[in-house]
C-alpha cells in the first residue's frame, strides 16, 4: 500500500509524536527540507522510505532521542555526530560554553595560548565549540569511555578542530598538566531520581553519580587545585537544585569569585570559581 507524505505524518502524530519530530524524521529520511514536505504532501514515499520512517516513529514514540535516530545534533552553531555512546548535547549546556568564552575574552585574554580542559567530553561538543570559537586555546578533552572518545574524535575531524583527547577519569587523564580553565558537564543525577526514566536511552554512566548526584562534581572540585594554574577557573554544569551545594564545595576548597549562571529556562545551571592567585 502506497503512503503519501501527508499520510506518513498523520500516522506519526497518531503514534504520539510531536508534529515537529514527525516532520524532522520524514525530512531526514527523504533528504528534503521541512518546507518541501508542506509543499509536496501528496508525494508518494518509496516502500523503503515508508518502512524506515515507520520504524523510526516506533523508536521515537518509545522515547529514543531524535538525535540518535538522525545521528546528529546542533549545538552552539555546529552540527555534531551523536550515538547512544554519548549524551545528546542540550541547549542549556551552551551556557557553559558561553561562560568559558567570556573568560577567554576577558580575564584570560592576556594569555597567548591558554591551556583549557573539558573533563568528561562525551561527544566533544563543549570542547570543540570552545576551540572553534577561541582557536588560540590549547584544548584537551578527556573521557573514561573509549566509545565516547571515538565519537568526539570523529566530530573534531569533521569540524577541523585541533582539540586533543585523552582517556581517563576526570583529572586522572591529564597527567601533570596544569590549566588556566577547566570545564565539565559531569554526571549529576541521583541514582533514584525519577527523571531517569525519560533518559533511559542515554548512557547511564554519563548521567548518574553517587552521593545524591554530587560524587563526580566533588571529585572534580577536590582534584582541581593540583591541576589549575593560579588564577585559573573551574566551571561546572549541575542540576538546577545543586547550585548551593556546588558553591559551597568550591568555596570550601579555596576558590573565590564563585558564582552561578542560569540556563535558558532561568534555572541555576552552571557554577564556577577562580583558583586563588597565590
Backbone torsions as a table, in degrees:
resi	resn	phi	psi	omega
1	UNK	NA	128.1	-179.3
2	UNK	-74.0	149.1	-179.5
3	UNK	-128.4	129.3	177.4
4	UNK	-90.1	168.7	176.5
5	UNK	-56.4	-46.8	-179.0
6	UNK	-61.4	-41.9	-179.8
7	UNK	-67.6	-39.0	178.0
8	UNK	-62.4	-40.4	178.1
9	UNK	-66.6	-41.1	178.8
10	UNK	-62.9	-41.1	179.4
11	UNK	-64.1	-38.3	178.8
12	UNK	-66.5	-41.8	178.2
13	UNK	-64.9	-39.0	178.9
14	UNK	-65.1	-27.1	178.7
15	UNK	-81.1	-3.7	176.0
16	UNK	104.7	4.2	180.0
17	UNK	-77.3	147.6	170.7
18	UNK	-68.1	151.0	-177.0
19	UNK	-58.5	-41.7	-178.9
20	UNK	-63.0	-44.2	178.9
21	UNK	-60.5	-43.5	-179.8
22	UNK	-61.4	-43.1	-179.7
23	UNK	-66.9	-40.4	-179.0
24	UNK	-65.9	-40.4	179.1
25	UNK	-65.3	-44.7	-178.7
26	UNK	-66.7	-42.2	179.1
27	UNK	-64.1	-38.0	178.7
28	UNK	-63.0	-46.5	-178.0
29	UNK	-65.5	-37.8	-176.9
30	UNK	-85.9	-11.0	-178.1
31	UNK	68.5	33.9	-177.8
32	UNK	-124.8	156.0	173.3
33	UNK	-73.0	158.8	179.2
34	UNK	-58.5	-34.1	-179.6
35	UNK	-61.2	-31.6	178.7
36	UNK	-65.1	-37.5	179.8
37	UNK	-60.6	-42.1	-178.4
38	UNK	-66.9	-36.5	-177.5
39	UNK	-84.1	-12.3	-175.3
40	UNK	-134.0	44.1	-175.3
41	UNK	-70.4	-9.7	177.0
42	UNK	-95.4	1.5	179.4
43	UNK	-67.1	139.9	-178.3
44	UNK	-91.4	131.1	179.4
45	UNK	-78.0	141.9	170.7
46	UNK	-62.7	148.4	-178.5
47	UNK	-53.1	-40.3	-179.9
48	UNK	-65.2	-39.1	178.5
49	UNK	-67.1	-43.0	179.4
50	UNK	-61.1	-42.0	-179.9
51	UNK	-67.2	-40.9	-179.8
52	UNK	-65.3	-42.6	179.0
53	UNK	-64.1	-41.5	178.7
54	UNK	-60.3	-41.6	178.8
55	UNK	-65.7	-42.2	177.5
56	UNK	-62.2	-40.3	-179.9
57	UNK	-61.6	-42.1	178.6
58	UNK	-61.7	-44.3	-178.5
59	UNK	-67.8	-40.4	179.5
60	UNK	-67.6	-40.0	179.9
61	UNK	-67.5	-20.9	175.9
62	UNK	-85.9	2.6	174.1
63	UNK	102.5	-0.2	179.9
64	UNK	-67.6	132.1	-178.3
65	UNK	-58.1	142.7	178.3
66	UNK	-56.7	-37.2	-177.1
67	UNK	-64.5	-31.3	177.7
68	UNK	-71.3	-28.1	178.7
69	UNK	-76.8	-42.5	-179.5
70	UNK	-83.8	-21.6	179.6
71	UNK	82.9	12.6	-179.5
72	UNK	-156.5	161.8	179.5
73	UNK	-151.9	135.0	176.4
74	UNK	-81.6	139.6	-179.8
75	UNK	-153.1	123.9	177.4
76	UNK	51.8	37.2	175.7
77	UNK	87.4	1.4	178.4
78	UNK	-119.5	156.5	177.4
79	UNK	-106.9	124.0	-176.8
80	UNK	-112.9	139.6	170.4
81	UNK	-72.3	139.4	176.6
82	UNK	-135.0	158.6	176.8
83	UNK	-148.4	172.0	177.2
84	UNK	-63.5	-4.5	175.8
85	UNK	-79.6	-11.0	-177.2
86	UNK	-135.4	155.8	172.8
87	UNK	-66.1	150.1	172.2
88	UNK	-75.3	123.7	178.8
89	UNK	-59.5	133.2	-179.2
90	UNK	-103.5	147.6	176.3
91	UNK	-57.3	-32.7	-179.0
92	UNK	-63.5	-27.0	-179.9
93	UNK	-71.6	-15.1	176.3
94	UNK	-61.5	-22.9	175.7
95	UNK	-59.2	-39.4	179.2
96	UNK	-63.2	-44.6	178.8
97	UNK	-64.6	-45.5	-178.5
98	UNK	-60.3	-40.7	-179.8
99	UNK	-65.9	-43.9	178.2
100	UNK	-59.5	-44.8	179.9
101	UNK	-65.0	-35.3	177.1
102	UNK	-62.0	-43.8	178.9
103	UNK	-66.4	-40.9	-179.6
104	UNK	-65.2	-30.0	178.4
105	UNK	-90.2	-8.4	-177.5
106	UNK	-114.4	-101.4	-175.6
107	UNK	-61.9	-25.3	-179.8
108	UNK	-103.1	11.0	-175.1
109	UNK	-66.3	-25.5	-177.7
110	UNK	-77.4	-7.6	-179.5
111	UNK	-84.6	127.4	-179.1
112	UNK	-67.9	-38.9	-176.4
113	UNK	-140.0	74.6	-178.1
114	UNK	-63.2	136.0	177.5
115	UNK	-86.8	122.9	-175.8
116	UNK	-130.3	143.5	177.3
117	UNK	-133.1	141.7	172.7
118	UNK	-114.0	111.8	-176.1
119	UNK	-91.3	120.6	-177.6
120	UNK	78.5	59.4	-166.3
121	UNK	-74.1	-23.6	-178.6
122	UNK	60.6	-120.6	-179.9
123	UNK	-70.7	-9.9	-176.5
124	UNK	86.6	3.8	-172.4
125	UNK	-58.8	-46.8	-177.5
126	UNK	-66.1	-50.0	-177.5
127	UNK	-61.9	-45.7	-176.8
128	UNK	-68.8	-40.0	178.4
129	UNK	-61.3	-43.1	178.6
130	UNK	-63.6	-47.6	-177.7
131	UNK	-64.2	-39.1	179.4
132	UNK	-68.5	-34.4	-179.8
133	UNK	-81.4	-26.5	-179.6
134	UNK	-132.5	72.7	-169.6
135	UNK	-66.9	-6.4	178.3
136	UNK	-77.0	-11.8	-175.4
137	UNK	-73.1	153.0	167.8
138	UNK	-100.0	97.8	-170.2
139	UNK	-100.2	128.9	172.3
140	UNK	-115.3	135.2	177.2
141	UNK	-123.0	133.0	-175.8
142	UNK	-122.5	156.5	172.1
143	UNK	-162.1	147.8	177.2
144	UNK	-81.5	-14.2	-178.3
145	UNK	-96.4	119.0	176.5
146	UNK	-64.6	-36.2	179.2
147	UNK	-65.2	-39.5	177.5
148	UNK	-65.1	-41.9	179.2
149	UNK	-62.9	-34.5	176.1
150	UNK	-60.5	-43.6	178.0
151	UNK	-63.3	-45.5	-177.7
152	UNK	-63.2	-41.3	178.8
153	UNK	-63.6	-39.0	177.8
154	UNK	-64.3	-39.2	178.6
155	UNK	-66.1	-41.1	178.8
156	UNK	-61.6	-42.4	179.8
157	UNK	-65.2	-43.5	-177.9
158	UNK	-65.1	-32.9	-176.7
159	UNK	-100.3	10.3	177.5
160	UNK	53.7	46.1	-179.6
161	UNK	-95.1	148.5	179.2
162	UNK	-96.5	11.0	179.4
163	UNK	-57.2	135.1	173.5
164	UNK	-98.1	155.7	-175.3
165	UNK	-127.1	149.7	177.6
166	UNK	-144.3	144.8	-178.4
167	UNK	-97.2	132.8	177.6
168	UNK	154.3	170.3	-177.0
169	UNK	-92.7	118.6	176.2
170	UNK	49.5	-129.2	-175.0
171	UNK	-67.7	-17.1	-179.3
172	UNK	-61.8	-20.0	-179.8
173	UNK	-86.9	-6.3	-171.4
174	UNK	-99.6	-7.5	-178.7
175	UNK	63.7	-134.2	-178.5
176	UNK	-98.0	6.6	-176.9
177	UNK	-67.0	143.2	176.5
178	UNK	-115.1	152.0	-171.0
179	UNK	-128.1	151.1	173.3
180	UNK	-86.8	-20.4	-178.4
181	UNK	-152.5	131.6	175.2
182	UNK	-127.2	136.0	177.5
183	UNK	-128.5	153.0	177.6
184	UNK	-160.8	141.2	169.2
185	UNK	-118.5	78.8	-173.2
186	UNK	-83.3	171.8	171.9
187	UNK	-63.2	133.5	-178.7
188	UNK	-142.7	16.5	178.8
189	UNK	-97.0	135.5	178.9
190	UNK	-68.9	148.0	-178.0
191	UNK	-58.4	-26.7	-178.3
192	UNK	-103.1	15.9	-179.1
193	UNK	-68.8	128.5	-178.6
194	UNK	-65.7	-19.3	179.9
195	UNK	-70.8	-14.3	-179.1
196	UNK	-62.2	-28.0	-178.5
197	UNK	-58.9	-33.5	-179.2
198	UNK	-81.0	-4.7	-176.9
199	UNK	-117.0	22.6	-171.4
200	UNK	-62.1	-22.6	-176.6
201	UNK	-88.4	-8.3	-177.6
202	UNK	-97.5	156.6	-174.1
203	UNK	-62.8	120.3	-173.4
204	UNK	-62.1	-35.4	-178.0
205	UNK	-66.9	-21.5	178.2
206	UNK	-89.4	-3.4	-176.8
207	UNK	-111.3	-43.0	-165.6
208	UNK	-105.7	138.1	175.0
209	UNK	-136.3	149.1	178.4
210	UNK	-69.5	-179.3	178.4
211	UNK	55.9	52.1	178.6
212	UNK	59.4	30.7	177.4
213	UNK	89.0	4.7	-173.6
214	UNK	-106.0	-2.4	-172.4
215	UNK	-60.9	-46.3	-179.1
216	UNK	-67.8	-42.4	177.6
217	UNK	-57.0	-44.4	-179.0
218	UNK	-67.0	-40.1	179.3
219	UNK	-61.3	-40.2	179.8
220	UNK	-68.3	-44.8	179.6
221	UNK	-64.0	-45.9	-177.4
222	UNK	-63.4	-35.0	-178.1
223	UNK	-86.4	-9.5	-172.6
224	UNK	-61.6	-43.6	-175.3
225	UNK	-56.4	-31.7	-179.8
226	UNK	-76.2	-7.1	-174.0
227	UNK	-128.7	4.8	178.3
228	UNK	-112.1	141.2	171.7
229	UNK	-70.0	152.8	173.8
230	UNK	-53.5	130.9	-177.0
231	UNK	83.5	2.5	177.9
232	UNK	-74.9	160.3	-175.0
233	UNK	-115.1	147.4	172.6
234	UNK	-124.6	123.1	179.7
235	UNK	-119.4	130.0	-174.9
236	UNK	-129.1	130.7	168.0
237	UNK	-82.4	148.7	-178.7
238	UNK	-155.5	175.1	176.8
239	UNK	-69.4	157.1	-173.7
240	UNK	-68.7	-12.1	177.3
241	UNK	-103.5	7.5	-174.2
242	UNK	-107.3	2.3	-174.8
243	UNK	-58.4	-46.5	-177.7
244	UNK	-62.8	-40.2	179.5
245	UNK	-64.2	-45.2	-178.6
246	UNK	-68.5	-38.1	174.9
247	UNK	-57.5	-44.7	-179.8
248	UNK	-65.3	-39.1	177.3
249	UNK	-58.1	-49.6	-176.2
250	UNK	-64.9	-45.2	-179.1
251	UNK	-63.5	-42.3	-179.2
252	UNK	-66.0	-28.0	-178.4
253	UNK	-84.8	-7.2	176.1
254	UNK	108.8	10.1	177.7
255	UNK	-81.5	148.6	172.3
256	UNK	-120.2	-176.9	-177.4
257	UNK	51.2	35.6	-178.3
258	UNK	-72.3	130.3	177.2
259	UNK	-151.0	167.1	-179.5
260	UNK	-124.0	139.0	176.8
261	UNK	-109.1	147.5	-178.4
262	UNK	-96.7	158.3	-179.3
263	UNK	-96.1	-170.5	-176.4
264	UNK	-64.3	-23.7	178.1
265	UNK	-94.2	13.0	-179.7
266	UNK	65.7	27.8	175.9
267	UNK	-100.7	144.5	174.6
268	UNK	-61.6	118.9	-170.3
269	UNK	-124.8	-32.7	-178.4
270	UNK	-133.3	135.7	176.3
271	UNK	-127.7	139.3	-178.7
272	UNK	-147.0	168.8	178.1
273	UNK	-158.0	168.1	-178.1
274	UNK	-107.3	130.0	177.3
275	UNK	-68.6	138.9	-173.0
276	UNK	-55.9	146.7	-173.7
277	UNK	-73.6	-20.6	-178.9
278	UNK	-147.9	NA	NA
